[in-house]
């Protein structure tokens, strides 16, 4: 160990090397702006971008379904009958539940 210190004394106790080591320590482990925190924030950002793309495609699908539903009276009637069990005045609706 002593040979190591004697051999690398110039590098260990050099003021520039010490300044660089302190700077790197601050850069890596600074709590708010450290590289580790920046890496975690980048991962969260990429996840949000993926969710954004997913929701954009879902909105496009829903808009397409909305246009198809309200553009045609038959589609609207079919949706109302299936989803909300609506009926005409002269009809009776029977719901069969299987056990």
Buried (B, 14 or more C-beta within 10 A) or exposed (E): EEEEEEEEEEEEEEEEEEEEEEEEEEEEEEEEEBEEBEEEEEEEEEEEEEEEEEEEEEEEEEEEEEEEEEEEEEEEEEBEBEEEEEEEEEEEEEEEEEE
